[in-house]
Amino acid sequence: MDDPDFIRCCEPTPVTARILELLQERSIPHRFVTHGPTRTSEESAAARGESIDVGGKSIVLKVGDTFRVCVLSAGLQLGSNAVRRHFGEKRARFATREELMDLTGLVPGCVPPFGPPILDLPNCLDEGFLRSDRIAFNAGSLTRSVVMSLDDYLEVARPEIFPFAKANERS
């Protein structure tokens, strides 16, 4: 693959460093996993040795005029209409690859489930994730992941929590 952004995101990024610094500063227990490049939630779950259900899939969505990091179980799909309605907006759409790069410096698949202080975007979490005891996510890289307790994640990420995931329509 000759995509320089993809190649760059196969190594630790500044976002990876910020996540690890934050977890270390707060003495938050976590498991850091180095693995081959992953492009799908299924590949990421297998590389981490975790269920896809604890994978935190982070999607940058433009809701009205605001970009947001929406986090849901990797085994589910984003219900963009639920997000749009929650924020009282008429429109919601996925960030383009170019917008994602401009906003985060990252390619699709490696956006972590954080807003400030990691990413300068508000973040929200699907309330269904609260049934899990941990969250696993790509940490700003397609080859680096973190697994941590959901309680610790909630304390450090402080997402807005409401229902917006729906069953995966893929067979």
N, C-alpha and C positions, 0 to 999 in steps of 0.2 A: 504494500500500500504506500503510495507516494504522498498522501495528504500530510503536510507538515503539522497541522493542528492535532491530527490523530496521533502522529508519532510523538509529539511533545506531551500529550496526555497519557502516554504509556509509561512515563516516568513520573516520579513525585513532582508535584507542582507547588507553587506558593500557597495554594489553597490547602494542599496536603499538609504542609508545614504549619499553617495556622491552626488546623484542626488538632494536630498532635500537640502543639504548644498549649492550646486551650485545655485539652484533656490533662496534660501534665501539670499545668498551673493549678488546676482545680483538684488534682489528685484523683481523677476519675479512672477507675479500673476499666480496662478495655483490652481487646485482642486486636492486634494489628496483623493483617494478612497480606503477604506479597504473593501475587499469582500472575499467570499469563493474562494478556489482554482479553477483556470480556466486552462483548457488544450487546448482550441481552441479559435480562434479569435471570433467566434460567442458567446461563453460563456463569454469572456472578455467584448465584446461590451454590452451584456445584463447586466453584473454585474456593468458596469459603467453608464448604462443608456444613452449610446451614439450609434450613427449609426456605423455599421461596417466599413463604408467608411472613417471615421476619425480615425479609429484604425491604429496606426503605427506598422505594422508587421516588425520585425527586423530579418533578416536572415543572419547568418554568412556564407559567401561563400569564398572558397579558389579560387582566380583568379590568375592563374600562380603560383607563390610562395608566394603570399600575401593573408592573410586572411582579409576580409573586412566586415563591417556591412552594409548590403543593406536594406534600409527602403522603404516600399511601403504600399499602402492602404491595410488593412487587407481583403478587398473585392476583391483583385486582386491576381494574381500569379506572381512569379518572372520569368522573362525571362532571364535565366542565359546566353544565347547566346548573348543577347544585352549587358550584363555586360562584358562578355569576350571580345567582339569586341571593346567596348568602351576603354578598357585598353590594347588593342592590344595583347591579350593572346590567346593561342591555347586551353587552358583547364580551366574549372571552375567546381567546385563541392561544394556541401554542406559540411560544417564541420561535422565531426562525433560527436556523443554525448561526447566522451572522449576528442576530440579536443576542443569542446565548453567549457567543464568544465575546461580544462587546460588554455584556453585563457581568460575566463571570470569569472570562478568560478560559473557559472550558468547552469541551465538545459534548454532544449528547451522550449520556451514559455515565458520566463521571461527576455530575453535579451532586454535592452532598446535601443532606436534609437540614440545612442551616440557613437562617437569615443572619442578622448581626450577632456576633461580631465577625463571622466568617464571610458571609456574602451580604452585600448592602441591598438586600431585598427582604420584604416581609415574608414570613413563612407560616404555613398552616399545615396541620396534620389531620388526616381522616380519623374520626373518633373510633373507628373499628380497629385501629392499630392498638388501642388501649387494651385489647384482649391478649396482646403479646407481652412477654416478659423481657424481650430484648429487641434490638434493632441492629441490622447489619447493612452497611452501605459502602459504595465506592467513595473513597475519600479524596475527591478532587483529582483522581487518576483512574485510568482503566485497568491498572495493575496493582492498586493498593486499596485495601478495604479495612474498615473498622467494624468490630462487633462490640456492643456495649449494652448495659441494662437500659431498658426503656425508661425507668425512673430517672436515671442519671441523664439520659438524653433530654427528657422533658425539662429537667432542672436547668440544663445548660442552654438548650435551644429555645425554650419558652415559646413554642408555636401556638398559634390560635387553633383551637380544636373544634371541629364540627364535622358532620357526616358529608362526604362527597365521593366516596368510592362506590363502584358498582361491580357486579360479577363480570369476570372476563368472558367476552363473547367468543374467544378463540376456542376451537375444539381440540 
